[in-house]
Each structure stands twice: as C-alpha cells, then as structure tokens.
Amino acid sequence: MNDFMAREFWRFVLVQKYVGELAKTAIDFPPMQAPASFNIQAVKEQVEEAIKAHEGQ
C-alpha cells in the first residue's frame, strides 16, 4: 500500500485542486432549491398518512 501512495500521490493533489475549484462555484452560484431531507420519521409519517387516506376507500 505504501508503494501505491508513493507512486500515485500526485493524483490526489491534482483531484484536490479541481474539487476546490468546483466548490468555489457554489459561492457564486448557490443551489436554487433546498437539499432533500432523508429522514426516517418523515417517511414514516408519509406512509401513515397514505394508510389513513386509503382506509376510507
């Protein structure tokens, strides 16, 4: 593994440069919508609402 890092470390430095440039664009062009929320409680509530809505049919 150490031999790999010795030979290929330059790739990580190069990628870090490009990721940094991409991250800076988020300042100039912020996201237009809020990020998605992956919350188990919210999913549970949606399922319960769907079950309640379906029970009356």
Backbone atoms as SQL, in Angstrom:
CREATE TABLE atoms (id INTEGER PRIMARY KEY, chain TEXT, resi INTEGER, resn TEXT, atom TEXT, x REAL, y REAL, z REAL);
INSERT INTO atoms VALUES
  (1, 'A', 1, 'MET', 'N', 0.821, -1.194, 0.000),
  (2, 'A', 1, 'MET', 'CA', 0.000, 0.000, 0.000),
  (3, 'A', 1, 'MET', 'C', 0.864, 1.257, 0.000),
  (4, 'A', 2, 'ASN', 'N', 1.955, 1.244, 0.748),
  (5, 'A', 2, 'ASN', 'CA', 2.822, 2.417, 0.788),
  (6, 'A', 2, 'ASN', 'C', 3.437, 2.693, -0.564),
  (7, 'A', 3, 'ASP', 'N', 3.734, 1.635, -1.309),
  (8, 'A', 3, 'ASP', 'CA', 4.284, 1.817, -2.649),
  (9, 'A', 3, 'ASP', 'C', 3.258, 2.503, -3.543),
  (10, 'A', 4, 'PHE', 'N', 2.001, 2.124, -3.397),
  (11, 'A', 4, 'PHE', 'CA', 0.933, 2.757, -4.176),
  (12, 'A', 4, 'PHE', 'C', 0.872, 4.253, -3.874),
  (13, 'A', 5, 'MET', 'N', 0.880, 4.609, -2.599),
  (14, 'A', 5, 'MET', 'CA', 0.798, 6.019, -2.223),
  (15, 'A', 5, 'MET', 'C', 2.008, 6.791, -2.742),
  (16, 'A', 6, 'ALA', 'N', 3.160, 6.176, -2.711),
  (17, 'A', 6, 'ALA', 'CA', 4.362, 6.852, -3.191),
  (18, 'A', 6, 'ALA', 'C', 4.278, 7.130, -4.687),
  (19, 'A', 7, 'ARG', 'N', 3.718, 6.182, -5.428),
  (20, 'A', 7, 'ARG', 'CA', 3.627, 6.356, -6.883),
  (21, 'A', 7, 'ARG', 'C', 2.453, 7.225, -7.313),
  (22, 'A', 8, 'GLU', 'N', 1.351, 7.160, -6.594),
  (23, 'A', 8, 'GLU', 'CA', 0.109, 7.768, -7.069),
  (24, 'A', 8, 'GLU', 'C', -0.351, 8.994, -6.281),
  (25, 'A', 9, 'PHE', 'N', 0.438, 9.463, -5.341),
  (26, 'A', 9, 'PHE', 'CA', 0.007, 10.583, -4.509),
  (27, 'A', 9, 'PHE', 'C', -0.287, 11.826, -5.328),
  (28, 'A', 10, 'TRP', 'N', 0.436, 12.034, -6.409),
  (29, 'A', 10, 'TRP', 'CA', 0.230, 13.226, -7.232),
  (30, 'A', 10, 'TRP', 'C', -1.201, 13.313, -7.749),
  (31, 'A', 11, 'ARG', 'N', -1.840, 12.170, -7.961),
  (32, 'A', 11, 'ARG', 'CA', -3.223, 12.180, -8.450),
  (33, 'A', 11, 'ARG', 'C', -4.162, 12.806, -7.420),
  (34, 'A', 12, 'PHE', 'N', -3.941, 12.511, -6.152),
  (35, 'A', 12, 'PHE', 'CA', -4.788, 13.064, -5.102),
  (36, 'A', 12, 'PHE', 'C', -4.647, 14.583, -5.031),
  (37, 'A', 13, 'VAL', 'N', -3.435, 15.075, -5.206),
  (38, 'A', 13, 'VAL', 'CA', -3.201, 16.517, -5.180),
  (39, 'A', 13, 'VAL', 'C', -3.916, 17.175, -6.355),
  (40, 'A', 14, 'LEU', 'N', -3.839, 16.576, -7.517),
  (41, 'A', 14, 'LEU', 'CA', -4.490, 17.126, -8.704),
  (42, 'A', 14, 'LEU', 'C', -6.006, 17.136, -8.535),
  (43, 'A', 15, 'VAL', 'N', -6.567, 16.060, -8.054),
  (44, 'A', 15, 'VAL', 'CA', -8.019, 15.984, -7.845),
  (45, 'A', 15, 'VAL', 'C', -8.446, 17.005, -6.797),
  (46, 'A', 16, 'GLN', 'N', -7.669, 17.170, -5.746),
  (47, 'A', 16, 'GLN', 'CA', -7.992, 18.136, -4.700),
  (48, 'A', 16, 'GLN', 'C', -8.079, 19.542, -5.287),
  (49, 'A', 17, 'LYS', 'N', -7.217, 19.865, -6.219),
  (50, 'A', 17, 'LYS', 'CA', -7.240, 21.181, -6.863),
  (51, 'A', 17, 'LYS', 'C', -8.562, 21.386, -7.595),
  (52, 'A', 18, 'TYR', 'N', -8.983, 20.400, -8.371),
  (53, 'A', 18, 'TYR', 'CA', -10.213, 20.540, -9.153),
  (54, 'A', 18, 'TYR', 'C', -11.461, 20.523, -8.271),
  (55, 'A', 19, 'VAL', 'N', -11.451, 19.749, -7.218),
  (56, 'A', 19, 'VAL', 'CA', -12.589, 19.740, -6.293),
  (57, 'A', 19, 'VAL', 'C', -12.701, 21.100, -5.607),
  (58, 'A', 20, 'GLY', 'N', -11.585, 21.695, -5.264),
  (59, 'A', 20, 'GLY', 'CA', -11.594, 23.031, -4.660),
  (60, 'A', 20, 'GLY', 'C', -12.167, 24.072, -5.598),
  (61, 'A', 21, 'GLU', 'N', -11.791, 24.000, -6.877),
  (62, 'A', 21, 'GLU', 'CA', -12.338, 24.934, -7.868),
  (63, 'A', 21, 'GLU', 'C', -13.846, 24.740, -8.019),
  (64, 'A', 22, 'LEU', 'N', -14.294, 23.505, -8.038),
  (65, 'A', 22, 'LEU', 'CA', -15.723, 23.230, -8.148),
  (66, 'A', 22, 'LEU', 'C', -16.471, 23.747, -6.922),
  (67, 'A', 23, 'ALA', 'N', -15.902, 23.568, -5.750),
  (68, 'A', 23, 'ALA', 'CA', -16.552, 24.028, -4.520),
  (69, 'A', 23, 'ALA', 'C', -16.693, 25.549, -4.508),
  (70, 'A', 24, 'LYS', 'N', -15.734, 26.270, -5.064),
  (71, 'A', 24, 'LYS', 'CA', -15.813, 27.733, -5.110),
  (72, 'A', 24, 'LYS', 'C', -16.981, 28.209, -5.964),
  (73, 'A', 25, 'THR', 'N', -17.392, 27.435, -6.951),
  (74, 'A', 25, 'THR', 'CA', -18.517, 27.852, -7.790),
  (75, 'A', 25, 'THR', 'C', -19.822, 27.855, -7.007),
  (76, 'A', 26, 'ALA', 'N', -19.902, 27.115, -5.914),
  (77, 'A', 26, 'ALA', 'CA', -21.114, 27.107, -5.092),
  (78, 'A', 26, 'ALA', 'C', -21.319, 28.457, -4.413),
  (79, 'A', 27, 'ILE', 'N', -20.268, 29.227, -4.237),
  (80, 'A', 27, 'ILE', 'CA', -20.393, 30.567, -3.658),
  (81, 'A', 27, 'ILE', 'C', -20.996, 31.513, -4.688),
  (82, 'A', 28, 'ASP', 'N', -20.499, 31.458, -5.921),
  (83, 'A', 28, 'ASP', 'CA', -21.008, 32.331, -6.979),
  (84, 'A', 28, 'ASP', 'C', -22.385, 31.905, -7.463),
  (85, 'A', 29, 'PHE', 'N', -22.628, 30.624, -7.484),
  (86, 'A', 29, 'PHE', 'CA', -23.894, 30.082, -7.977),
  (87, 'A', 29, 'PHE', 'C', -24.469, 29.123, -6.932),
  (88, 'A', 30, 'PRO', 'N', -25.111, 29.660, -5.892),
  (89, 'A', 30, 'PRO', 'CA', -25.632, 28.781, -4.836),
  (90, 'A', 30, 'PRO', 'C', -26.760, 27.893, -5.351),
  (91, 'A', 31, 'PRO', 'N', -27.017, 26.798, -4.678),
  (92, 'A', 31, 'PRO', 'CA', -28.098, 25.901, -5.092),
  (93, 'A', 31, 'PRO', 'C', -29.433, 26.645, -5.114),
  (94, 'A', 32, 'MET', 'N', -30.293, 26.306, -6.079),
  (95, 'A', 32, 'MET', 'CA', -31.567, 27.001, -6.231),
  (96, 'A', 32, 'MET', 'C', -32.663, 26.405, -5.361),
  (97, 'A', 33, 'GLN', 'N', -32.471, 25.245, -4.828),
  (98, 'A', 33, 'GLN', 'CA', -33.500, 24.624, -4.000),
  (99, 'A', 33, 'GLN', 'C', -32.869, 24.017, -2.764),
  (100, 'A', 34, 'ALA', 'N', -33.696, 23.820, -1.773),
  (101, 'A', 34, 'ALA', 'CA', -33.205, 23.220, -0.532),
  (102, 'A', 34, 'ALA', 'C', -32.830, 21.761, -0.788),
  (103, 'A', 35, 'PRO', 'N', -31.837, 21.261, -0.093),
  (104, 'A', 35, 'PRO', 'CA', -31.464, 19.855, -0.274),
  (105, 'A', 35, 'PRO', 'C', -32.569, 18.929, 0.212),
  (106, 'A', 36, 'ALA', 'N', -32.596, 17.760, -0.344),
  (107, 'A', 36, 'ALA', 'CA', -33.590, 16.762, 0.057),
  (108, 'A', 36, 'ALA', 'C', -33.325, 16.323, 1.488),
  (109, 'A', 37, 'SER', 'N', -34.384, 16.022, 2.186),
  (110, 'A', 37, 'SER', 'CA', -34.265, 15.557, 3.558),
  (111, 'A', 37, 'SER', 'C', -34.598, 14.074, 3.604),
  (112, 'A', 38, 'PHE', 'N', -33.637, 13.266, 3.985),
  (113, 'A', 38, 'PHE', 'CA', -33.841, 11.834, 4.101),
  (114, 'A', 38, 'PHE', 'C', -33.960, 11.509, 5.584),
  (115, 'A', 39, 'ASN', 'N', -35.196, 11.561, 6.044),
  (116, 'A', 39, 'ASN', 'CA', -35.473, 11.419, 7.454),
  (117, 'A', 39, 'ASN', 'C', -36.462, 10.274, 7.627),
  (118, 'A', 40, 'ILE', 'N', -36.117, 9.308, 8.417),
  (119, 'A', 40, 'ILE', 'CA', -36.982, 8.133, 8.620),
  (120, 'A', 40, 'ILE', 'C', -38.326, 8.553, 9.204),
  (121, 'A', 41, 'GLN', 'N', -38.318, 9.512, 10.105),
  (122, 'A', 41, 'GLN', 'CA', -39.572, 9.961, 10.719),
  (123, 'A', 41, 'GLN', 'C', -40.502, 10.554, 9.663),
  (124, 'A', 42, 'ALA', 'N', -39.973, 11.341, 8.736),
  (125, 'A', 42, 'ALA', 'CA', -40.799, 11.930, 7.680),
  (126, 'A', 42, 'ALA', 'C', -41.375, 10.845, 6.775),
  (127, 'A', 43, 'VAL', 'N', -40.590, 9.847, 6.463),
  (128, 'A', 43, 'VAL', 'CA', -41.067, 8.739, 5.624),
  (129, 'A', 43, 'VAL', 'C', -42.167, 7.982, 6.356),
  (130, 'A', 44, 'LYS', 'N', -41.967, 7.740, 7.633),
  (131, 'A', 44, 'LYS', 'CA', -42.968, 7.032, 8.438),
  (132, 'A', 44, 'LYS', 'C', -44.288, 7.807, 8.452),
  (133, 'A', 45, 'GLU', 'N', -44.219, 9.126, 8.619),
  (134, 'A', 45, 'GLU', 'CA', -45.432, 9.948, 8.625),
  (135, 'A', 45, 'GLU', 'C', -46.144, 9.903, 7.276),
  (136, 'A', 46, 'GLN', 'N', -45.388, 9.934, 6.179),
  (137, 'A', 46, 'GLN', 'CA', -45.994, 9.855, 4.850),
  (138, 'A', 46, 'GLN', 'C', -46.702, 8.518, 4.657),
  (139, 'A', 47, 'VAL', 'N', -46.086, 7.451, 5.108),
  (140, 'A', 47, 'VAL', 'CA', -46.695, 6.123, 4.973),
  (141, 'A', 47, 'VAL', 'C', -47.971, 6.046, 5.806),
  (142, 'A', 48, 'GLU', 'N', -47.917, 6.561, 7.029),
  (143, 'A', 48, 'GLU', 'CA', -49.101, 6.540, 7.887),
  (144, 'A', 48, 'GLU', 'C', -50.242, 7.363, 7.287),
  (145, 'A', 49, 'GLU', 'N', -49.926, 8.519, 6.697),
  (146, 'A', 49, 'GLU', 'CA', -50.949, 9.341, 6.047),
  (147, 'A', 49, 'GLU', 'C', -51.558, 8.604, 4.862),
  (148, 'A', 50, 'ALA', 'N', -50.735, 7.933, 4.094),
  (149, 'A', 50, 'ALA', 'CA', -51.235, 7.182, 2.940),
  (150, 'A', 50, 'ALA', 'C', -52.136, 6.040, 3.396),
  (151, 'A', 51, 'ILE', 'N', -51.770, 5.384, 4.481),
  (152, 'A', 51, 'ILE', 'CA', -52.596, 4.288, 5.012),
  (153, 'A', 51, 'ILE', 'C', -53.944, 4.836, 5.476),
  (154, 'A', 52, 'LYS', 'N', -53.924, 5.954, 6.202),
  (155, 'A', 52, 'LYS', 'CA', -55.168, 6.556, 6.681),
  (156, 'A', 52, 'LYS', 'C', -56.050, 6.992, 5.513),
  (157, 'A', 53, 'ALA', 'N', -55.449, 7.568, 4.469),
  (158, 'A', 53, 'ALA', 'CA', -56.215, 8.015, 3.305),
  (159, 'A', 53, 'ALA', 'C', -56.811, 6.822, 2.568),
  (160, 'A', 54, 'HIS', 'N', -56.116, 5.710, 2.580),
  (161, 'A', 54, 'HIS', 'CA', -56.567, 4.521, 1.857),
  (162, 'A', 54, 'HIS', 'C', -57.631, 3.748, 2.640),
  (163, 'A', 55, 'GLU', 'N', -57.639, 3.887, 3.962),
  (164, 'A', 55, 'GLU', 'CA', -58.593, 3.153, 4.803),
  (165, 'A', 55, 'GLU', 'C', -60.041, 3.529, 4.506),
  (166, 'A', 56, 'GLY', 'N', -60.288, 4.773, 4.161),
  (167, 'A', 56, 'GLY', 'CA', -61.649, 5.219, 3.921),
  (168, 'A', 56, 'GLY', 'C', -62.224, 4.749, 2.597),
  (169, 'A', 57, 'GLN', 'N', -61.427, 4.153, 1.766),
  (170, 'A', 57, 'GLN', 'CA', -61.896, 3.744, 0.430),
  (171, 'A', 57, 'GLN', 'C', -62.402, 2.333, 0.414);
